[in-house]
Amino acid sequence: MAAYGLGWADRGGTPDPDGSEGKGVRQTLAVLGAEAVGADGAVAVPGAVAVELVHTFSLLHDDIMDADALRRRRPAVWKAYGTGPGVLAGDALLAQAVTVLAEAPGHRTGEAVRNLCRALNDLVSGQAEDLRFEERPWRGPGAVRPEQYRSMAEHKTGALLGCALALGAILGGAPERTVATLERAGRHLGLAFQAVDDLLGVWGDPRVTGKPVHADLRQGKKTYPILVALADGGAAARELGALLDSVGTIDGETAEHAAALVDAAGGRTGTREEARRHLDAARRTLREALPGGRGVLPAGSGILAAGRAARELDALFTHLLDRTW
């Protein structure tokens, strides 16, 4: 089940070269995080494995909570094997993540495990908050505000991206100040990443995303573009609010009209600006942490290799903002 969930095997356990293994963002951040502080990227492999296992655990449980039948264009683990086995597979991945990190060589494994556990607590807190959002109204005193959504997204998405960079830095021997600054950069990246995800959830190409057009509107998800649009207060926002209040299930034609209203009320533009703000903050914070900024590299570090890794991180940050998948 774990191999299937990771995209390595088919339902029967046979290696599947066509299986989707996901974006690979978190493990890349961990390895580049180590290289950027002057270490060999190999030292970050336990951290890279740990964050990817935690990410996959979260997807397995998330699909069950959201009753999502598909993941990466094929049946989700719980649909392929059953709900109970899906829960247990996620639990096993989480246990293995902690084990891999705890067994990493070096004297800072305890610090690394604590960092991972803090990120996990934030992730779970963010997921719980996201679930509570489903019970709140679209408009009125109890409505979800954009800043509340941002806080949720930092926990649910940003925490693990920040952890990935931090683990690379910890295992690479960086001082605490550099670790903390890189973690902050990763959290900003997570907010930009989530904003782009939310744009794709409304306007993404289903041939690329693997999701139906206007998927988030069809599912009634309270995502950033919709919340920004509702907060606009103009005619399009009022019409959007009335539409969302009046329908139980949003079908294709209604979803298309709702997407147009979100756009007219500034939801798409506001979310693009949100993504850009946090990308810029992530890049500034990255420069602060690494050579040329205020970060301090460990003695004997390879400055040239660190500079290359820092440039690769900067390029990756930008690529994640410009993605269509």
C-alpha positions, 0 to 999 in steps of 0.5 A: 500500500505504501508503494502504491501511495508513493506512486512506485507500484500498482495495486498488486505491488508490481513496480509501475514505471508510469505511476505518478510519484508527485512533485518531489518538492520537499525532498529537493528542498531538504537536499538543497538546504544542506548543500546551501549551508555548505554540506554534502547533499547526501547528509540530508537524505534521511531528512528528505525521506522523512518529509516525503513520508510525512507528506504521503501520510498526510495525503492518505489521511486527507483523501479519507477525510475529504472522501476524494476518490482519486489521487494523481489520476488513479484511485486513492489508497483508501479506494484501492484497499479500503478505509481501514487499511488506508489509515494504517498505511498512513500511520506506518508511513509516519512511524517510518518517517520518525524512525529514518530521521532518528537513525540518521548519523550525527549528533543533531538527530534529536534536534531534527526529530523535534523539528519534524514533530513540530511541523507535524503538529502544525500540519495536523492543526492546519488540517483540523482548521481546514475541516472546521472551515467546511462547517462555516458559512460563506458570508456573515459573522462566522465566515472565514476571512482571508487572513484566517485561511492564510494562517491555516495554509501556513500550518497545513502547507507551509510547515512541512516545506519549512521543515524540509529546508530546516532539516537539510540545514540541521543535518548539514551542520548549520547554526540555529539562526540559519536553520530558523531563517531557512525554515521561515523561508520555507513557510513563505514558500508554502503560502505561495505554493498554496495560493498557486494550488488554489488558483489551479483549483478554480482555473487549472487545465484538467488535462494538466492537473488531473482534476475537473475544471473548477474543481474547488468550486464544485466541491464547495471548498473555501479557498483563497480566491473565493474568500478574497472575492467574497470580501470585496463587497462589490456587486460581483461579490454579492452575487457570488455570495448569494449564489453560493448560499443558494445552491447545495451542489454546484454543477458545471454551468453554475461552477463556470458562472461562479468562477467568472464572478470570483474573477470579476470580484478580484479573487484571481488577481488577489491570489496572484498578488498573495502568491507573489508577496510570499514568493518575494518574502521567501526569496528575501529570507533565503538570501538573508540565511545564505552566503551574502546575507546574515547567515553563518556557514559552518567552518570548512563549508564549500562556498562555491557549492553553497552558492550554486545550491542557493541559486537552485533554491531561488530558481525552484522557488520561482518555478513553483510560482509559475507552475501549471500542475 
